[in-house]
Amino acid sequence: MNYFLSGGAKNGKSSLAQEIVCAQSGPRYYLATMIPHDDEDRLRIQRHLDNRAGMGFQTVECGTDILSSLSRMEPDGAVLLDSVTALLSNEMFRADGTMDASAPARLEAELLEFSRRMRCCVFVSDYIYADGGQYDEWTECYRRGLARLDRALAAACENAAELCCAQAYWYKGGFSG
């Protein structure tokens, strides 16, 4: 059973994702995709670690090449992938200052394969592509790429919700906790 959760920043996506994974049997994994670049990132990571304390999660860090993380998890486990947003950023924007515009298509195939190989996946993504702003070419490419991934995951998952003000609005399936 797979879940896709999207919404704005600090709207309860991670909390709901944790609740869903904790309701599953078998091993629990937190697949951390953020690569910290500054103190703010490190603080955010620490807050997430503190929030999961005592919940039985094994943290697996994987900022790129998501399929490589499968070797560190049991396929009968439940995995919370947080977040699709960071994973795409890591794959698209390289350390050498270049952009890989093919990353969204490649990552779409990898995430769908990932979801088929684990018993339960909860994908967390950020809804950042619907405002009316005009951005530079790279930002627009990234936003289109994230929208592509979100559409593919929402279609592939049995359950899909948007979170707003810590309320889940289920478009497919649901979770009763």
NORFEN-V226343 format. One line per field, one symbol per residue. phi: phi as a letter, one per 30 degrees, with the letter a starting at -180 (. if undefined). A space follows every 10 residues. Layout:
# NORFEN-V226343
phi = ???
This chain:
# NORFEN-V226343
phi = .cbbbblddh cjddddeddd dddcdidcbc cdcdcdcadd dddddddddd dceicidcdc cadbheddde dcbddddcbc cbbdeddded ddcdddiccc ddeedddedd dddeddccdb bbccbcdbcc dcdcbdeddd dddddddddd ddddddddbb bccbhicccd cbilaci
